[in-house]
Amino acid sequence: MKRSRLALATALCLSLSACAVGPNYERPKIETPPAYRSAAPPLDAKSVADLPWFEVFGDPTLKGLVEEALAANYDARLAAARVEQARYAVGVTRADLMPQVGYTGEAERGKFFTVPGAPNQTGNIFLGAFQMAWEIDVWGRIRRSTEASLADLFASEDVRRAVVLSVITDVAQAYFELRELDLELEIAKRTRDSFQRTLDLFTRQLVGGVGNKLATSRAEASLADAAASIPDIERQIVQKENQLSILLGRHPGEIARGSALTDQPIPPDIPPGLPSELLERRPDVLAAEQNVVAANALVGVAIADFFPRFGLTSIYGGQSGDIDKIVKSAGNIWAIGASITGPLFQGGRLYYEYKGGVVQWQAATLSYEQTVLSALGDVSNALVARQKFIASEVERKRQVESLREAVRLAIVRFTGGFADYFEVLEAQQQLFPAELLLARNRLSQLVSVVQLYKALGGGWRQEEAAHPDVYVLRREVLDAVVPQQGFAAHP
C-alpha cells in the first residue's frame, strides 16, 4: 500500500513541476543565531533530538508506560485519523486533473413534437449513454489546489508528530512528578516519625520530673503539622496517577513504579545542536511552514480564476423509441465538443478573493516566523533551566546535610542538658522543608531534560523511519515546487 502511494505521489510531483500561474513557493528567509542562548560550548550539529525517546529515558517502567500511551492515547489516535483524512482530501482534489467519466439513462413516455404541420405523436424515448468531461488545466488551477492539499496533508502529519512528542514528554513528566510525590510522602512520614520520637522524649522527661508541659505541647503541635501533610500528598498522588492513566488511555487506577526519583539517570551532557537544524525537525515549525506553502498555492488558484477554463466533453450511447434498439447501430448517438468559460463581470469578487489570499499568505508567513522565534526561546529556556537547577542542587544538598547534622546535635545537647526543647524543634522544623526543596529540585532537573527534548523536536529521525511514505513525498514535492516557472513573487 505504501509503494502504491509513493508511485502516485511521484506522478503527482511531476505534474506539479509543470507551468502554473501564481507564485512558486520560496521558504521565508529566517536568520537563525549561530548558537542557542545559554548553550555550553563546544557546539556542533549533534543533538539529543536525533535520539529516539527510549534512549533518552532510562527507567524501564517509564519506557513501558510511554509505549502503552503511544498505542492507546486518544489524542495520538485522533491525530493519526486526521492525517488519513487529509491524505484522502489530496486524492479528492487531485481527481479533478483526470477525465470525469459517468453514465446516464432515461426512459420517457409522452406526446412529442415530430415535424411541422404533423400532429404530435405519443410514444417512448429511451436513452443510455456514457459521458466524459475533462477540464484541461492550462493555468494550473487544479495543480495549485492539489499543492495546497498536499501542504495540508504534511501539516497534519507534523501536527500528528507534535501530538506524539507531547504524549511522550507528558507521560515522562507526569511519571517524574509522581515519583517526586512518592519521595515527598516518604519525607513526610520520616519527618512525622522524627517528631513522634521527639514527643516521646519530651514526655519521658515530663513524667520523670525534668521536663515541662510546654515542651510536650510544642512537640505534639509539630507532630500534628507533619502528619497533616501526609493526606494531602496522598491526594496529589492519586490525582497524578489518574492523569497518567488518562494519558495511557485507560481507566483511572494505580501506576507501576520503577526507579526512585533520586535514582533516575540525568545525562551529564545534552547537546542541543545548531539552531538552523530546528527548522527541519521541530513539528510545530514544520507545520507552520506547510501553512505558508498552502497559502502560497491558494494565491495561484485565485490568479487562475481570472483566466478562462478550457474543457472537452463527449457522449456515446444509444437513443430510440424502442428499448431493444438503443444498443443497435440505428440508435447510436455520439458527440465530441470543446468548451471555454471565463469571467467577464463578477462585481470585484475575484479581485477581492485574490487580495484576501495574498493577505492570508502574509499572515501565514508572519505566523511561521513567530513560531521559529518561540521555538528558539523554548530551547534557550530549557537549557538555562537545566544549568541553574544543577547548580542549585549542590547548595540544596549541602543545606540538607547541614540541617540533618543540626538535628542530631540538638537532640544530643538536649538529652545532655545543654540545650532546651526550642533548639530541637527548630532544627527539625527547618529540615522538613529543606528536604522537600531538594526533592523538587531533582524533579525540576528531570523535567528540564524532558522539556529540552520536546523543544528540540526530539525523535524526528525515528518518525521518518516509521513513516517513510510521508517524508519521501514531502522531499519530492519540495523539489517539484521550487521556483522554476510561473510568477516569482506576489504582485
Residue, then its C-alpha position, 0 to 999 in steps of 0.5 A: m500500500k505504501r509503494s502504491r502511494l509513493a508511485l502516485a505521489t511521484a506522478l503527482c510531483l511531476s505534474l506539479s513541476a509543470c507551468a502554473v500561474g501564481p507564485n512558486y513557493e520560496r521558504p521565508k528567509i529566517e536568520t537563525p543565531p549561530a548558537y542557542r542562548s545559554a548553550a555550553p560550548p563546544l557546539d556542533a550539529k549533534s543533538v539529543a533530538d536525533l535520539p529516539w525517546f527510549e534512549v533518552f529515558g532510562d527507567p524501564t517502567l517509564k519506557g513501558l508506560v510511554e509505549e502503552a500511551l503511544a498505542a492507546n492515547y486518544d489524542a495520538r489516535l485522533a491525530a493519526a485519523r486526521v492525517e488519513q483524512a487529509r491524505y484522502a482530501v489530496g486524492v479528492t482534489r487531485a481527481d479533478l486533473m483526470p477525465q470525469v467519466g459517468y453514465t446516464g439513462e432515461a426512459e420517457r413516455g409522452k406526446f412529442f413534437t415530430v415535424p411541422g404541420a404533423p400532429n404530435q405523436t405519443g410514444n417512448i424515448f429511451l436513452g443510455a449513454f456514457q459521458m466524459a468531461w475533462e477540464i484541461d488545466v492550462w493555468g494550473r488551477i487544479r495543480r495549485s489546489t492539489e499543492a495546497s492539499l498536499a501542504d495540508l496533508f504534511a501539516s497534519e502529519d507534523v501536527r500528528r508528530a507534535v501530538v506524539l512528542s507531547v504524549i511522550t514528554d507528558v507521560a515522562q513528566a507526569y511519571f517524574e512528578l509522581r515519583e517526586l510525590d512518592l519521595e515527598l510522602e516518604i519525607a513526610k512520614r520520616t519527618r512525622d516519625s522524627f517528631q513522634r520520637t521527639l514527643d516521646l522524649f519530651t514526655r519521658q522527661l515530663v513524667g520523670g520530673v525534668g521536663n515541662k508541659l510546654a515542651t510536650s505541647r510544642a512537640e505534639a503541635s509539630l507532630a500534628d503539622a507533619a502528619a497533616s501533610i501526609p493526606d494531602i500528598e496522598r491526594q496529589i498522588v492519586q490525582k497524578e496517577n489518574q492523569l497518567s492513566i488518562l494519558l495511557g488511555r485507560h481507566p483511572g487506577e494505580i501506576a507501576r513504579g520503577s526507579a526512585l526519583t533520586d535514582q533516575p539517570i540525568p545525562p551529564d551532557i545534552p547537546p542541543g545542536l545548531p539552531s538552523e537544524l530546528l527548522e527541519r525537525r521541530p513539528d510545530v515549525l514544520a507545520a507552520e511552514q506547510n501553512v505558508v506553502a498552502a497559502n502560497a498555492l491558494v494565491g495561484v488558484a485565485i490568479a487562475d480564476f481570472f483566466p478562462r477554463f478550457g474543457l472537452t466533453s463527449i457522449y456515446g450511447g444509444q437513443s430510440g423509441d424502442i428499448d431493444k434498439i438503443v444498443k443497435s447501430a440505428g440508435n447510436i448517438w455520439a458527440i465530441g465538443a470543446s468548451i471555454t468559460g471565463p469571467l467577464f463581470q463578477g462585481g470585484r469578487l475575484y479581485y477581492e478573493y485574490k487580495g484576501g489570499v495574498v493577505q492570508w499568505q502574509a499572515a501565514t508567513l508572519s505566523y511561521e516566523q513567530t513560531v521559529l522565534s518561540a521555538l528558539g526561546d523554548v530551547s534557550n529556556a530549557l537549557v538555562a533551566r537545566q544549568k541553574f537547577i544543577a547548580s542549585e542542587v549542590e547548595r540544596k544538598r549541602q543545606v540538607e546535610s547541614l540541617r540533618e547534622a543540626v538535628r542530631l546535635a540538638i537532640v544530643r545537647f538536649t538529652g545532655g542538658f545543654a540545650d532546651y526543647f526550642e533548639v530541637l524543634e527548630a532544627q527539625q522544623q527547618l529540615f522538613p522543608a529543606e528536604l522537600l526543596l531538594a526533592r523538587n529540585r531533582l524533579s525540576q532537573l528531570v523535567s528540564v531534560v524532558q522539556l529540552y527534548k520536546a523543544l528540540g523536536g526530539g525523535w524526528r529521525q525515528e518518525e521518518a523511519a516509521h513513516p517513510d511514505v510521508y517524508v519521501l513525498r514531502r522531499e519530492v514535492l519540495d523539489a517539484v515546487v521550487p521556483q522554476q516557472g510561473f510568477a516569482a513573487h506576489p504582485 
